[in-house]
Amino acid sequence: MTSTAQPLLRVRDLCARFGSRDALRKVGFEIDAGETVGLVGESGAGKSTLARVVLGLQRPSHGSVEFSGIDLIGAAPSVLRAQRRNLQIVFQDPLASLNPRMTVANAIAEPLKIFEPHLDRSARDNRVGAMLERVGLDAQAAARYPHEFSGGQCQRIGIARAAILNPKLLICDEAVSSLDVSIQGQIINLLMDLQGEMGMAMLFISHNLAVVRHVSHRVMVIRAGELVETASSSTLFAAPSHPYTKALLASVPRRPANPLS
Amino acid sequence: MMPALNMEDLRVRYGRPAVEAVDGVSLKIFSAECVGVVGESGSGKTQLFMAAMGLLPGAARVSGRIQFEGNELLAADGGAIRQVRGSKLTMIFQDPMTALTPHLTIGTQLAEVLVTHRGATWKEALSAAGSMLERVRVPEPERRLHQHPHELSGGMRQRVLLAMSLLCEPALLIADEPTTALDVTVQAEIIELLRAVRREFGAAIALISHDLAVIASLADRIYVMYAGRIVEQAAAPELFRHPRHPYTAELLECIPSLTGPRLARLPTILGQPPRPGEKLEACAFAPRCPRAAERCRIERPVLRGPSASQVACHFPLTP
C-alpha cells in the first residue's frame, strides 16, 4: 500500500535482543495520524519491548523508528528530547507510575514545566485545571496525593499527565488491564473521546482481545517477537487468517448472552 | 441434603470504627456443585473464603457461622482447622508463583501434603505426587518433581497447585481468580482442567472471579457480590438470561464482545464502587443505579426469593 501522506510513525525491520533471546524480530508497521492501532499478544511476545523501543527507552539491535519523518534511533539527544512531548505513554499500574510524593496538580503540571517553561504559573494552573476537568476529576483532586484515589481515578490522572502536552501519539500499555470491568469502559471511552478531540494517534497494547477490537481501527498480532497478522479490526476478528490469531480468538471464554439487547 | 459449605450471616470487620469487608453474607455450596462468586475488587469475595480457610490476618474480626461438612469452623481450634484445611477444604490462588515456596522442589511441596495429612511415607507420597501431576496433565511429571517453581511457566505452576489441592480428595476446592494472571490460551486450558476435576474427582468448586465469562464457562450457580453483600443468587443460565439486580444486568452489559457490531462507546456503570468504610445504610448500589428511587436510599434491601433465584433489590428487573 502506498500513500502520498507520510505516516506519523514508521517502524522498519526492528530487532531487539535480550542476551541470546530475540525479543523483536524484524517488526515493521506504520501508524497514521489520528489512527488507533491495537497490538495483541501473550506475555513475553514483545508488546512492551516494542513500546519501549518506539519511545526511545530501549535501543533496538537493528532497524529504524521514524516519527513525523524524523529518525529517532540515530537522532541527537536534543532532537529526541524535542520529540518526546509528542510521544506519551500510559502504563498498566496507575499508582506505580505516579510519584507518591507529588500532588496530582504537580504531577500533571510537570510535563508543562519541562516542555513549556515560558508558561507562567497562572497559565499553567489553568491548563492543569482544564485537563483535570476533561478527564473527569473534580477541582479538589488537584491538591491531593495519588494514594487517595481509586485505580480508575489514578488512571485518569495518568492520562491527564500524558495528554496535557497534546501528544501526536499516545501509547497505552495495558492501560485498562488492572481496572474493574465497570471502570474499564469509562477509561476507554475517555481515551477515545480525547483522541477524537485532539486528533492523536494511539498504539493500544492489550492482552484483552475484546477491548482491542472496539478501540482499534487496525490490529496487529504479535507472537514471539514477530508480527504474524495485521488487519483492520473488523476483518481480523471476523475472519482471522493466521492460525495463531485463530487460536487466540478461540481461547477467549465466551461472553454470556447479552441481557439488555 | 447437607451442604458441603454453609455460611450464615458472615461478617468480616477491620479496625475501629469498623470497616465491613463482608457484611452479612449467607452462602451454601452443595457437594459436587460448582458455584461462581463474582464481584469487583473490594466486593469481599476473597475475604469470604479466606474466612472459611482461617487465613484472614489477625486484625480481622469474624462473626457468623461457617459450617464445613457439618462442622463449625469458626468455633474450632487451630488444630481442628489444620486437619481440614489443605486436605478436605483446599484453595488455589491467582498468583501461582507466590503460592509456592521458591526454594523447595515441586516434589517436596506436593509430598508434604500427604505426609502431613495422611501420614504417608515420603517415598509413597512422592510417587502419589507424580501420579497426581499426570492427572492434571503436567507433561513429564517425574522430571517436574525435581524442579523448582521458577523453572515452570505460570500455567504449569497453576497445575502444580491444583495437583496439590487435589491430593487428599477435597470435598471443596476454592479457586480464587485461578486464570486471571494467565494468558488467554493457558486460561482456556486451566478452565478445561477445572471442568475435568469436577468430572474425575467429584469435588465441589467455589470459583471466585471478577470475570463473568470465566464464571459462565464453569459455574452451575452464581452469587453476585457488591460492597460486601450478596446482591443476587441464581442458576447460571437464569442469571445470564434474566439478571434481576440492576448491578448484574449492567455488569453483563459492560463486558466488551468479540462479536456483533464494534461500538463507538463502551457501556459503563456510572460512578465508582463505594470506598472501603464508606457508610452504606441503604442499598450500596443506589448511587450508581439507573432504577434507584427514594426507598433505595433509605432502606436496605434484603436478599429474598425462592432459593432458585434471589435478589436484594427493591425494584428488581422482571424477566
Contacts between the chains, C-beta under 8 A, distances in Angstrom:
chain1	res1	chain2	res2	distance
A	42	B	183	3.9
A	42	B	184	7.0
A	42	B	185	6.7
A	43	B	154	7.6
A	43	B	183	5.5
A	150	B	272	5.8
A	150	B	273	7.9
A	150	B	275	7.3
A	151	B	41	7.4
A	152	B	272	6.7
A	153	B	272	7.5
A	180	B	40	4.0
A	180	B	41	5.5
A	180	B	210	6.4
A	180	B	273	7.2
A	181	B	40	7.2
A	181	B	210	6.8
A	181	B	211	7.8
A	181	B	212	7.9
A	181	B	251	6.7
A	181	B	254	5.0
A	181	B	255	6.3
A	182	B	40	6.4
A	182	B	250	7.2
A	182	B	251	6.5
A	182	B	254	5.5
A	182	B	268	6.6
A	182	B	269	3.8
A	182	B	273	7.3
A	183	B	268	7.7
A	183	B	272	7.2
A	184	B	254	7.4
A	184	B	266	7.7
A	185	B	254	5.5
A	185	B	256	7.6
A	185	B	266	3.8
A	185	B	267	6.0
A	185	B	268	3.7
A	185	B	269	7.8
A	186	B	268	4.6
A	188	B	266	5.3
A	189	B	265	5.2
A	189	B	266	5.8
A	189	B	268	6.5
A	192	B	264	7.5
A	192	B	265	7.1
A	207	B	183	6.7
A	207	B	184	6.6
A	208	B	256	7.7
A	209	B	184	7.1
A	209	B	258	6.3
A	210	B	255	7.4
A	210	B	256	3.9
A	210	B	257	6.0
A	210	B	258	5.0
A	211	B	256	5.3
A	213	B	256	7.1
A	213	B	258	6.3
A	213	B	262	6.4
A	214	B	256	5.3
A	214	B	262	5.5
A	214	B	263	5.3
A	214	B	266	6.0
A	233	B	262	6.3
A	234	B	262	6.5
A	237	B	258	6.2
A	237	B	259	7.8
A	247	B	185	6.4
A	248	B	184	6.3
A	248	B	185	6.7
A	249	B	258	6.8
A	250	B	188	7.8
A	251	B	184	4.6
A	251	B	185	4.5
A	251	B	187	6.8
A	251	B	188	4.0
A	252	B	184	5.8
A	252	B	188	7.9
A	252	B	213	7.6
A	252	B	258	5.9
A	253	B	187	7.3
A	253	B	188	7.2
A	253	B	191	6.6
A	253	B	211	7.4
A	253	B	213	4.1
A	253	B	214	5.3
A	253	B	216	6.9
A	253	B	217	4.7
A	254	B	213	6.5
A	254	B	216	7.0
A	254	B	217	6.8
A	255	B	212	7.8
A	255	B	213	5.1
A	255	B	216	7.7
A	255	B	255	5.2
A	255	B	257	5.4
A	255	B	258	6.9
A	256	B	212	6.0
A	256	B	213	6.6
A	256	B	216	4.4
A	256	B	240	3.8
A	256	B	252	6.3
A	256	B	255	7.7
A	257	B	240	5.3
A	257	B	241	6.0
A	258	B	252	6.9
A	258	B	253	7.1
A	258	B	257	7.3
A	258	B	260	7.9
A	259	B	240	7.0
A	259	B	241	6.8
A	259	B	242	6.9
A	259	B	243	5.3
A	259	B	249	5.6
A	259	B	252	5.4
A	259	B	253	7.2
A	260	B	249	6.2
A	260	B	252	7.6
A	260	B	253	5.2
